[in-house]
Amino acid sequence: MLTRRRFSFLAGSAMAAFAAGPACRLDAFLPPQGDGRLKSRPKAGVRTTAFGRVLLGLGGARDGFLQMPAVVPDTPMPLYVLLHGASSSAAIQTARFKLIPSDAGVAVLAIDSRGGTWDGVMGGFGPDVEFIDRALEKVFGIVSVDPARLAIGGFSDGATYGLSLGLMNGDLFPRICAFSTGFLLPGDPHGKPRIFMSHGTSDDILPIDQCGRAVAADLRKRGYDVTFREFAGKHEVTPAIATEGFQWMAKQ
């Protein structure tokens, strides 16, 4: 029997998705404590004043930052809320993409989870949702964000959390970009965001058949527009896949 205590231990790593079963879903185990809803919204009439890397200054040692592209347009621009994998950080995850987001012209809001991984993965929405809301509120005040090109997602646990949170806030995020998703967290969907997913065919952490393919198939059955890219690789994001993902987010 999968107890809450046992699951909390498993959820500290990406193997939580494997433990969740062949469909990579947690609906039968841990209902969320909060509804996962975000209140912040892009603001009309904002002029972009952010350049380079802007620290959020909201969370102490576990914080995050806004990374602007090298060329900042005078018009509303795409923004990606990037969520890292388990036991990682915003800085580590962003560094792995190198100049790909900047080349695509995408601003990246990279956020640290409050704990070792995201609250929803550990069994209930709360502190991380609140922090993401505060971070968005700050960024919406200094960046002219194109509401049609606002995306959320991440890698591994961050992909699981970003995809799930994105579905619950599809009226805020018209796009979701998730690399190596584990499973879907339960929650009420809003809106109908478009989704980009990728997964390595040799992923030995989150097996593609039980995770990426299963999640993509489930979403398509529910009527979502899903672009799913399989690639020859393990639990990673290759430069080619990352480039396609960021270009997809930036596309008008």
C-alpha positions in Angstrom: 0.0 0.0 0.0 1.3 3.5 -0.9 0.9 5.5 2.3 1.2 9.3 2.5 4.5 8.9 4.4 5.9 6.5 1.8 4.8 8.7 -1.1 6.4 11.8 0.5 9.7 10.0 0.5 9.3 8.9 -3.1 8.2 12.4 -4.2 11.6 13.8 -3.2 13.0 12.4 -6.4 11.7 12.0 -9.9 11.0 8.3 -9.2 7.7 9.4 -7.7 6.2 9.4 -11.1 7.2 5.7 -11.6 5.7 4.8 -8.3 2.4 6.4 -9.3 1.6 3.7 -11.7 1.5 3.0 -15.5 -0.6 6.1 -16.3 1.7 8.4 -14.3 -1.2 10.0 -12.5 -1.7 10.7 -8.8 -5.4 11.3 -8.7 -6.0 8.2 -6.6 -3.5 9.1 -3.9 -3.0 12.7 -2.9 -5.7 15.4 -3.5 -4.2 18.9 -3.4 -4.8 21.0 -0.3 -5.2 24.3 -2.3 -6.8 24.8 -5.7 -3.5 25.8 -7.4 -5.0 29.0 -8.8 -2.9 32.1 -9.6 -4.3 35.6 -9.3 -1.6 37.7 -11.0 -2.3 38.9 -14.5 -0.3 40.8 -17.2 -0.8 44.5 -17.0 -1.7 46.8 -19.9 0.4 49.8 -20.6 3.5 48.6 -18.8 6.9 49.6 -20.3 9.7 47.1 -20.1 12.4 48.4 -17.7 14.1 45.1 -17.0 17.4 44.2 -18.6 19.9 41.4 -18.0 19.3 39.3 -14.9 17.0 40.8 -12.2 16.9 39.0 -8.8 13.4 38.7 -7.4 14.4 39.5 -3.8 11.3 37.8 -2.5 12.5 34.6 -0.9 15.9 34.7 0.8 18.2 31.8 0.0 15.5 30.2 -2.1 14.5 32.9 -4.5 14.7 33.2 -8.3 15.3 35.7 -11.0 14.1 37.2 -14.3 16.5 36.6 -17.2 15.9 39.0 -20.1 17.1 38.3 -23.7 20.0 40.2 -25.1 17.6 42.1 -27.4 14.6 43.6 -25.6 11.8 44.7 -27.9 9.7 47.8 -27.5 6.6 45.6 -28.0 5.0 43.0 -25.6 7.2 40.0 -25.4 7.0 36.3 -24.5 7.6 35.1 -20.9 8.4 31.6 -19.7 7.9 30.6 -16.1 10.7 28.0 -15.7 10.5 25.4 -12.9 13.5 23.2 -12.0 13.7 19.5 -11.3 13.9 17.9 -7.8 16.9 19.0 -5.6 17.9 21.6 -8.2 17.6 25.4 -8.5 16.5 28.2 -10.8 20.2 29.0 -11.6 21.2 25.5 -12.4 18.2 24.9 -14.6 18.5 28.1 -16.5 22.3 27.6 -17.1 21.5 24.3 -18.9 19.7 26.2 -21.7 22.7 28.6 -22.2 21.8 31.2 -24.8 18.8 29.4 -26.3 16.1 31.5 -24.6 17.9 34.7 -25.4 18.3 33.7 -29.1 14.5 33.0 -29.2 13.7 36.4 -27.6 12.0 34.8 -24.6 12.2 36.3 -21.1 12.6 33.6 -18.4 11.2 33.9 -14.9 13.2 31.1 -13.1 11.9 30.3 -9.7 13.3 28.2 -6.8 10.9 25.8 -5.0 10.4 26.5 -1.3 11.6 23.0 -0.5 13.6 20.2 -2.2 10.8 20.0 -4.9 7.4 21.6 -5.6 4.6 21.6 -3.1 2.1 19.9 -5.4 4.5 17.0 -6.0 4.7 16.6 -2.2 1.0 16.4 -1.8 -0.6 19.8 -1.6 -0.6 23.3 -3.3 0.4 26.1 -1.1 3.7 28.0 -0.5 5.0 27.5 -4.1 1.8 28.7 -5.7 1.9 31.8 -3.4 5.5 32.5 -4.3 5.0 32.1 -8.0 2.1 34.5 -7.8 4.3 37.1 -6.0 7.0 36.6 -8.6 4.6 37.1 -11.5 3.1 40.2 -9.9 6.6 41.7 -9.7 7.6 40.8 -13.3 4.2 42.0 -14.7 5.1 45.4 -13.3 8.5 45.7 -15.1 8.0 43.7 -18.3 5.5 44.3 -21.1 4.3 40.7 -21.4 2.3 39.4 -24.4 -0.6 37.6 -22.8 -0.8 35.3 -25.8 2.8 34.2 -25.4 2.9 33.6 -21.6 4.0 30.1 -20.8 4.8 27.9 -17.8 6.7 24.6 -17.6 10.0 23.2 -16.7 12.1 20.0 -16.4 11.3 16.7 -14.6 9.5 17.5 -11.4 9.3 21.1 -12.7 7.6 19.8 -15.9 5.1 17.8 -13.8 4.4 20.8 -11.6 4.4 23.4 -14.5 2.2 21.3 -16.7 -0.3 20.6 -13.9 -0.3 24.2 -12.7 -0.6 25.4 -16.3 -3.8 23.3 -16.8 -5.3 24.7 -13.7 -4.4 28.2 -14.9 -5.0 27.9 -18.6 -6.9 31.2 -18.5 -3.6 32.8 -17.6 -1.1 30.6 -19.5 -2.2 29.9 -23.1 1.0 27.9 -23.6 2.7 25.1 -21.5 6.2 23.8 -22.3 7.2 20.7 -20.3 10.4 18.8 -20.7 10.4 15.2 -19.4 7.1 15.2 -17.6 6.5 12.6 -14.9 2.7 12.7 -14.3 -0.3 15.0 -13.8 -1.4 16.3 -10.5 -5.1 16.4 -9.8 -6.9 19.8 -10.1 -9.7 21.6 -11.9 -8.7 22.8 -15.4 -9.4 26.3 -16.7 -9.0 27.4 -20.3 -7.5 25.3 -23.0 -3.7 26.0 -23.3 -1.6 24.6 -26.1 1.1 22.2 -24.9 4.7 21.4 -26.0 6.2 18.3 -24.4 9.4 16.3 -25.0 10.8 13.1 -23.6 13.9 11.0 -24.2 13.2 7.5 -25.5 15.9 6.0 -23.1 14.8 8.0 -20.1 15.7 5.7 -17.1 14.3 8.1 -14.5 10.8 8.7 -15.9 10.2 6.0 -18.5 8.7 7.4 -21.7 5.9 4.8 -22.0 4.7 5.2 -18.5 5.1 9.0 -18.3 5.6 11.2 -21.4 3.6 9.1 -23.8 0.9 8.3 -21.3 0.5 12.0 -20.3 0.4 13.2 -23.9 -2.2 10.6 -24.8 -4.4 11.5 -21.8 -4.2 15.2 -22.7 -5.1 14.6 -26.3 -8.1 12.5 -25.2 -9.3 15.5 -23.2 -9.1 17.8 -26.3 -5.8 19.6 -25.7 -3.5 20.6 -28.6 -0.3 18.7 -27.8 3.0 18.8 -29.6 5.0 15.8 -28.3 8.6 15.4 -29.3 10.4 12.2 -28.7 14.2 12.2 -29.0 17.0 9.7 -28.7 18.3 10.5 -25.2 17.8 10.0 -21.5 16.5 12.2 -18.7 17.6 15.5 -20.3 16.8 18.3 -22.7 19.0 18.3 -25.8 19.9 21.6 -27.4 17.8 20.8 -30.4 14.7 20.1 -28.3 15.3 23.2 -26.1 15.6 25.3 -29.3 12.4 24.0 -30.7 10.6 24.5 -27.4 11.7 28.1 -27.0 10.9 29.0 -30.6 7.5 27.4 -30.1 6.9 29.7 -27.1 8.1 32.8 -29.0 6.0 32.2 -32.1 3.3 34.8 -32.8 
